Amino acid sequence: MKEIGHAESLNKRYGSVDALKNVTINLCEGLNLFLGPNGSGKSTLIKIMSGLIKPTNGKVELMA
């Protein structure tokens, strides 16, 4: 499958709270799902990947 983006070693801290800690993910064409319990960082990951917030560390690359 064709890769359309990836995030590598993402970290996001809000004060002393780690919202994301060392997250690496590859996105491929088609349907991509983010599943997890409340507070697991799903919305934070989407906000970082869409450019609404900046990660504390790590990088995101998406096809333009």
N, C-alpha and C positions, 0 to 999 in steps of 0.2 A: 504494500500500500504506500501511496505517496504521503510523505510527511509534510504537514503544513505549518508546523511550528514546534518549538520546544522551550522548556524552562529548565535551567540547570542550577542546582544548589541554591534555591531561593530561600531566603530568610526574611521574616518581617517581625519586628518587635514593636510593641506598643508599651512603652515604659519598661516594666519588668516582665511583661507577658510575651511569650513567643506565640504569635499567631500562626506562623509557618516556620518550620525548622528543617533545613536541608532537603527541600522538595525538588525532585527532578521528574519531569514528565514529558512525553512525546505525544503530539497530537497528529492524527492522520486524517485524511479525507473521510467524510462520512459523519456518522453520529459519534460524539464523544460525551461520556457521562462522568459527572463528579458525584460520587456517593460517599456518605459518611455521616456520623452523628453530629448533632448540634455542637458548634464550637471547634470543629475539626479543620477550619480554614478554607472551606470551599469558596465562599464569597470573597475572601481576601485574595485567593489565587486568581479568580476571575477578574477582580478589580485591577490586580497587578498586570495580568495579561492584556487587559483592554486599555491600559495606560492611565487609569483613573488615580491610582496611587503608585508610589515607587517602592521597590523592595529595599530592605535594609542592606542586603547583600544578594549576590547572584545575578543571573542575566536571563532575559526572555528574548526570543527571536521568533517572529511570525512572518509569514509570507505577506508581501504587500500587493 
